[in-house]
Amino acid sequence: MDATEKYTSSPSGKYNSQEDRTGIFYKPFFRQAFLLIMIWAVLLVLRVPILANANLFLDADEGFMATHMVESIKSGNFSLYFERVRYTGNFNGYLALPFFLIMGFTALAFKLPAVLCYGLYVWTFYLLAKRYRKDIALTVAIFMVFCPPAILDLSTRNIQQIIIGIFGNVLFLLADKILKNQRSNSKIFLLGLVAGFTIYVYSYSVIYVTTVLIILILASPSWDSWRGNSSLVSFLNPFKNCNNIQQIILRVVDIVMGVIFLGIFSFLFFKYIWGGIIFEAQPPLTKLLVFFLIPNNITTPLLLIYPVFIIVRIYLYRKKHTKLSSKDLKLTLKSDKNIFFKKVCFVLAGFLIGFCPNIVGTLDGQISGHPGFEVKLSLSHMFAKFMDMWVTISSLIGLNKPYVDFDSFQFSSPIMFLRVFLASFIGLLGIASFVHLIYSQRDKLKRVFQLKQIDQNPPIILILLFLVTALAGALYLKTNTLRHLLPMYGILCFCAALFIHTINKRIGGNRFLKTCSFLWILFYMIETHIFYTENQVIKGVHV
């Protein structure tokens, strides 16, 4: 029995018959609609002090985007991109358009879509967790609703990261459907559509698209046949399995072709979509990349003779045993190729349709500004950014403030001791739950690094999302802000819920689950009240 089927029984241990479920809330659509409405209601109530003082919490980025949309509405000249910002579309601005028309040009009208989008982000994350274990899904949603002040503040800012999080969760759900039903062409088309549209919305979507590609490749039933003898070791030592001079020459030709193709494709891809890359590295590496990527007297002839490399590669690959003796095998391979080609066509068609806003914006001359990717390839820089990431994560989950006031020496305050206890609980829970998640998925994680086929599930998806986000943050040239690490909080909520339910199942009953949930909610409600008090938007319980 798999993990999904294990947790579908009722508390009595018996399955409810479909005939008994006649109420409106037993229908899946109405259950999900009711859950989404409840999430929105709680989120709006918790954010009343911010929304009531929306002008005070409107940051510079929001002011720029809101001004652009207001001017577009007044002039009737709508565009697909903000002025001189080529790495993000103005989809989030258009989400505020109905609220502007209803409520007028106010900061509240621009911030309300952000709260609704965060509700959708929580709901889609709930659906993703439900794919793995139904019993933890509601706990994950509760933990994401009762969140730290940093998330509370971010979820009222009309920024693209939350929207990308929604589309990212949708991509994960579609990937799960596709891997379970290989002939679902509609899902494959929709996957390409969502991926193309997310790239238009914000360049940050590369994190989710990369994670989905890794999952689709490694979890594909055909991956073992595609992979052959490849592994991470063979990638680091490409000549390991070469037995003669012909295989060595063949491998050299492969490397040269791969480097040229990847360099050209990456350069053109990033150049067209985001205007290129602002790249910093050590001087020798910078000179080498400039030598290969910028046309000169040597690299230009290399590109012109690239077809010759392909011809040589095909010639060296000829083997006697490649002739198929079985007509059935020929038909099988031909059928597999046709199916694969059809899937590629569906996903490309969806991608081009979803990517249409970028194409239209380019043809209309709306895209301008600096590149969306700023990368620094330096080990010291990456290590420093990786260590800084943990400081940012601690701020993200509300553990960045001192809880003991040594200046006033007010050690007798019961609130102080309560905050110290609750902060320690959250910190230990976060560490223990993350270690538990890594340990429970250690075999699959090992297979990922070995480039072997895996059985995908939400835990391994979220671990890969964590690794890709951490790598992107380490390569980023500028300082990572809280919004850049927004996916980390959802991962923490999933880890904590999974760990709590695992312990609760072992000790029996629901006392441990209820206690941990109560402490979680209590801590973040106290921190939320302190956050509002420090920003002088509430006094006592009055807004």
N, C-alpha and C positions, 0 to 999 in steps of 0.2 A: 504493500500500500504506500503510495507516495505521500509527500508532505501535504499536498493540497487536499487529498481525500481524507486525511487523518483527522482534520479539524472541522469537518462539516456536520458532525453529529450534534444533537441537542444535548442539554445537560443531563437528561435522563439516560443518555446512551443510545437512544433510538432515533431513527431518522423520521422526520415528520413527512407524512404523505402529501403529495401535491394537491390532493383533493381537499385537505384541511385548510390550505392556505387560500382562503377566499377573500380576505380583507384587502383593501386597496394598498396597504403598506406591505403586503406580501408580494406585490408585483415589483420586479426589479427596477423598472423605470421610476416608479413613485418612491421607492425606498431611496434610490440614489438622489432623486430630486429633493426629497425631504432632508437627507443628510447634507446636501450642498446648501440648501436654504439655512439650515441650522448653523453650519460653518460660517456662512456670511453674517448671520445675525450676531453670533458671538464675537466675530472679528470686529464688526462695526461698533458693538457696545464697548469693547475694550479700547477702541481707538477714538472714542468720543472726544476726549480732551485735545487730541491732535487735530481732529477734523473741525472742532469748534474754534480752534486757533490756527487754521490752515495757513494763514498768511505768515505766521511766525515760523512755520516748519517748511516753507517753500524754499528749496535750496537753489543755487545758481543754475545748475543744469535744468531743473524743472522750470525755472523762470525763463530760460532761453527757449525751451521747447514750447512752453505755453504761449510766449509772445509770438513765436513763429506761427502757431496754429490760429491765434486770434487775428493776426494780420492776414493770414490766408483766408479766413472766413469773411473778414471785412472787404478784402479786395476781390474775392472769388477766384484767386489764382492759387490753386492747390498743386502741391508737388509731392513726390514720393520720398524725398530726402530732405533733411534739414540743411540749411545753408552751410556750406563748407564743412560738412561732416559726411564723409563717404563710407564710413564703416558701419553706419546704422541707418536704417530707414525710419520714417516717422509714423510707423504703425501705432505705437503707443499714443502718439498725439491724436490720431484719428479715433482711438477708443474714447477719448475725452469729448469728442465732437457732440454726441447726443446730450451729454451733461451740460456742455456750454449752451446748447440751444434751449435746454429746459431751465437751467439755473442761472444763466448769464455767465459773463466772463469773470468767474471768481476762482480763487485758489482751491476752494472746496470742490468745485466741479472738476478741476484737473486732478485732484488727489483721489476722488472716489473710485475711478477705474482701477487704481493700484490695489485697493483693498479687495475689490471683487476678483482681480487677477490672482492675488495671493490665495484667496479662497479656492479658486480653480486649481492652483498649484498644490494646495493641501489635498484637495479631492482626487486629483490624478495620482498623487503620491500614495493616497489611500488605496486606489485601485491597483497600483503596482505592488504594494505590500500584500494586498489580498490575493494576488496571483501566487504568492508563496505560501502564506499561512493566513487563513481567514481570522484566526483568533487574535492576531497582533495588529490587524489593519486599523481598527478603531482606536487602539492605544496610540499608534503612530499619529493618527489624525489629531487626537487630543493633545499630544506633546507638541505638535506643530502649531496648534491654535494658541495654546498657552506658552508663549515664546519669550525669549529674553528681550530687553528693551531695544537692543540693536536691531533685531529682526522686526520688532514692533515698529520702529522708526522706518526701516527700509520698506516694509510692506505698505507704508502710506506714501511712498515716493514713486511717482509714475516713471519708473525706469525699465529698461528693456530686459534686465537679468531675470526678473520674475516671469515675464512673458516667455523668455527662452526656456526657463524651467518647466513651464507648462508644456511647450512643444517637445522638450526633451523627454518628459515622462510619456507623452503620446508616442514618441519614437520608440521608447523601450517597450511599451505595450504592443505596438504594431510588430516590432521585431519578434516578440514572444509568439504572437499569432502566426507570423510567417514561418517561424522555425517549427511550429507544430503542424502547420498545413502548408506544405511546400508549393502547392498548386493554387494558392490564394492570390491570383493576379491582381485583384482589386486592392488587397492589403499592400502588395508590392508597389502598385501605382501610388497609393496614398502615402506610403513611406517616402518615396521620392518627392512627392508634392510637399509634404511637411518639411523635409530636409531642405529643399530649395527655398521655401518661404522663410524658414528660420535663418538661413544665411543672409537673406535680404533684411530681415528684422534687425539682426545684430551679429557682428563677427564673433561674439562670444559663443555663438552656437557651434563653433568648431569643436568645442569640448564635448558636447553631446553627440554630434555627428561622428566624431572619431571613436567614441565609446561604442556607439551602435555598430559601426563598421567592424570593430574588433570582435564584438559578440556575434554578428552575422557570419563572419568568416570562420571563427574558431568553433562555433556551434553548428556549422553546416554539416549535413550528413556526408557531403562529398569532400570535406576538408582533408581527410586522411589520404585520399587518392591524389589530391592537389599537392599536399605537403611533401609527399615522398620521404626523403631522408633529411629534409630541412629541419633545423632547430636553432635555438639561440647560439649554441656552441658552434654549429656550422656557419652561422652568420658571422660570428667573431673570427672564425678560422675557416675561410671559404675553401681552402685547399686540403682540408682534412681527409675527405673521401676520394681524392683524385689518385688513381692508381697508375696512370701513364701520362706521357707528354701530351697526348691528344686531349685528355680530360682537363689537364692544366690549361692548355690554350683555350679550350671551350669555356672554362670558368673565367679566364681573363677577359674574353670577349663579352661574356655575360655581365661582368662587373662594369666594363666600359660602357656597354649599351645601357645598363641600368642607371649609371651615374648621369650620362648625357640625357636620357629620357626624363629621369626624375628632376634634374636641374632645369631643363627646358619647361617641363610641365608645371613644376612648382612656381617658377618665375613668372610664366604667363598667367597661371591661375590667380596668384596673389596680385599680380600687376593689374589684371582686368577687373577683378572683383573689389579689391580693397586698395588699389593704387600702389601695390608693392609692399615691401617690408623695410622698416627702419632697423638696420642690423648692426650690432656691435660685437666684435670678437677680438682675439689677439691679432696683432699686425700680420704675422705670417699667414694665418687662416684667412684674414680679410683680403690680403693680396691674392691668395689662391682663388677665392670665390669670385673676386672681381675679374681675374684672368679668365675664368671659365664662363661667367655669366654675361660679361660685356664683350660684344664682338670685337675681334682683333685679327691679326694676320695668321694666327695659329688656330684659334677656336672656330673661326668661320669656315675654313676648309674642313675641319672635323665634322661640323654639322652637315656640310654638303656631301661628305662621303658616308654619312650615317646609314643610307641604304646598303652600302657595301658591307658594313658590319652585319646587317641582317642576313644578307646572302651568305656570308661566311658562316654565320651561326647556323643557318639551316643546313648548309653543306656538311658541317662537322657533326651535326646531330644524326645524320643518316645511319641507320643500323639495319642489319638484315632481319632481325626478329621483329621489326615494326610492321611487317606484312601480316595481316590478319588472315588466319586460315579458316575462320568461322564466319559464315554469312550472318548468323544470329548475333554474333558479337559486333559485327559492323553495324547492323541495324540498331543494336542497343546503344552504341556510342553515338550514332547519328541522332537517335531520339533524345539522348541526354544533351547533346549539343544544341538541338532545336529548342528544348525546354529552357536551357540556360540562356540562349540568345533571346528568347521571348521574355524572360524575366528582366534581362538587361534593358530591353526595349521599353518595357512597362515602367521600370524605375527611372530611366532617362526621360521618358515622356512626362512623368509626374514631376521630376526635378525641374525640367524646363518650364513647365506651367507655373510651378511654385516660384521659380526664379524670375518670372516675367517682370515684376516690378523693377528689378535691377536692370534688366535688358532695356525696358522702356525708359528708365531714368538715364541710362547711358546714351541711348539714341537721342533723347531730348536735351542732353547737355545739362542735366540737373546734378550730376555727381561731381563734386570737387572737394578739395581739402587734403589733409595729410593722411598717410596710410593708416590702416587700422591695426597693423601688427608692428609692435616695437619689441625686438628680440635682442638679447645679449647672450652670446654663447661663450660663457666663461665658467669654469668649474668653481672658482671662488665666489663668483656672483651667484651661481645657482645654489651653492651650499648656504650662503648668507640669506638668500631669499627663502630657502626651505625652512631655515630656523625661524625666520621672521613670520613664516606662515602660521606657526603654532601660537605665536603671540596674538596674531590677528584672529585665529580661531577662538582663543580664550576670550577675546573681546566680543566675538560673535555670540558666544554662549553665555555671556554675562559674568565671567569670572576674572575680570581685569581690574576691579577696584579693590582697594584695601578695606577690609571689613572691621579692622580694629583701629580706633582713633587714638594714636599714641600722643597726639598733641594735647588733647583735653583730658586724657587718662580716665575717660568715662567707661571703665571696665564693668560697671555694675548694670549697664543697660541690658535688659532682657532681649531687646530686638537685636542688639549687636551679637549676643551669643547665639541667638536663633539664626541669624544670617550666616555666621561662621559655620554653624552645624549644617545648614542647608547647602551652602556653597561647597563644603567638603563632600557632602553626599553627592551632589551633582558631578563634581570633579572625579570622584572615585567611580561613580556609575559610568561616566563617559569613558574612562580609561579601561575599566573592566569589560564593558560591553564591546568596545572596539577590539580589544584583544580576543575576546570570545568569538567575534565575527571572523577575524582573521584565522583563528585556530580552527573553527568549524569548517572553513572553506580552504584549508591549507592544501589539500590534495588538488582541488581544481585550480587554485592559484599557481601551484607548481606546474600544472599542465599548461597553463597560460604562458608561463615563462619558457616552457619547453616547446611552445608552438604546437601543442597537441590538441586533438579534438576534445571539447568539453560539453557538458550538459548545462545549458544556461539556466540561471534562476536569478531572482532579484538580488540576493546577497552578492553574487559574483559580479553582477552588473554594477552595483553600488561601489564595490571595491575598485573595479576598473575606473568608474567615474571619479573616485577619490584620487587614484593614481594619475589619471590624465589631468585632472584639475591641479594637482600638486605640481606636476611637470610643467604645465602651462604657466603656473604662477612663478616657478623657479626660472623659467626662460624669459619672463616678462621684464622689460627694461625698467619700467617705473615701479613705484611702490604699490603693492597689492592693498586694495581697500576692502572693506567688509563686503561690499556688493560683489566683488570678484570671487569670494569664497562662499557665496550664498548656498550652493549645493551641499556644503559640509554640514549645515544644520539639519537638513533632511536626512542625511546619512546617519548623523548622531541619533536622531529620533528613532530611526529604524533599528539601529544597533541596540539602543536602550530598551525599546519595546521587546525585541527578540530575546535579549538577555533576561529581562524581568519575567517574561512568560516561560522561558526555559527553567529558571529557578523555581518559579511558582508551580510549575507542573511537577517538579521533582519533590517538593515539600508538601504538595497537596493543598486544596482549598484555594481561596482567592485573597487571603489576608496580605500576603507579600505584595501582590499586584496592587491592591487598594492602597496599601501604605506608601509604596513607591510613587504611585500616581498622585496621591495627596501631597506628598513632600515636593514633587516636581511642580505641581500647580501652585502650592503655597509659596515656594521660593520665587517663582517668576511673577506672581501677583504682588509680592512685597517689593521686588525690584522694579516692577512697573510703576507702583505707587511712588517709590523714591525718585524714579526717573521723571515722572510728571511733576513732583514737588520741586525738584532741582530746576526744572525748566519753567517753574512758576505758572503752570497752567491749571493747577488744582490747589485747593486749600482745604485740607481735611478730606471730605468726600464731595466737595463742591467743585464744579468745573468753573 
